[in-house]
């Protein structure tokens, strides 16, 4: 059985309203709310970015270490 909805001939299909595209005007209106949510968690977010950077750098260790060991 498929997950598609079966349309009834008696009911017209109604399409959901699409969101307007993100413009600079809309972004400027939302920015204060976003900053208000992020401000108390600033240190936690910075720690998360730092840990992601360590993760990316540590991912490069194995390829370079095997290259170094092969050249010895």
C-alpha positions in Angstrom: 0.0 0.0 0.0 1.4 3.4 -0.9 1.7 6.4 1.4 0.1 8.8 -1.1 -3.2 10.3 -0.2 -6.1 9.4 -2.3 -7.9 12.5 -3.6 -11.7 12.5 -3.4 -13.6 13.8 -6.5 -16.0 15.7 -4.3 -13.3 17.6 -2.4 -11.0 20.0 -4.3 -7.4 19.6 -3.3 -6.0 22.5 -1.3 -2.3 23.3 -1.6 -0.5 24.5 1.5 0.7 28.1 1.4 4.4 28.4 0.7 6.6 30.4 2.9 8.0 33.6 1.4 11.7 33.5 0.6 14.1 34.7 3.2 14.9 38.3 2.3 17.2 40.8 4.1 14.1 42.6 5.5 12.7 39.4 7.0 16.1 38.4 8.2 16.6 41.7 10.0 13.2 41.2 11.7 14.0 37.8 12.9 17.6 38.5 14.0 16.9 40.1 17.4 14.8 37.0 18.4 17.6 34.7 17.3 20.2 36.7 19.2 18.0 36.7 22.3 17.9 32.9 22.1 21.6 32.4 21.5 23.1 35.0 23.9 22.7 32.9 27.1 24.2 29.9 25.4 27.1 31.7 23.7 29.9 29.9 25.7 28.3 26.5 25.1 28.0 27.2 21.3 31.6 28.3 21.2 32.7 25.1 23.0 30.7 23.1 20.5 32.4 24.8 17.5 35.8 24.3 19.2 35.1 20.6 19.6 34.0 20.3 16.0 37.3 22.0 14.9 39.3 19.4 17.0 37.2 16.6 15.4 38.1 17.8 11.8 41.8 18.3 12.6 42.0 14.9 14.3 40.5 13.3 11.2 43.5 14.4 9.2 46.0 12.8 11.6 45.6 9.2 10.3 46.1 9.9 6.6 49.2 12.0 7.4 50.6 9.5 9.9 50.3 6.6 7.4 52.0 8.7 4.8 54.8 9.5 7.2 55.2 5.8 8.3 55.3 4.6 4.7 58.1 7.0 3.8 60.4 5.7 6.6 
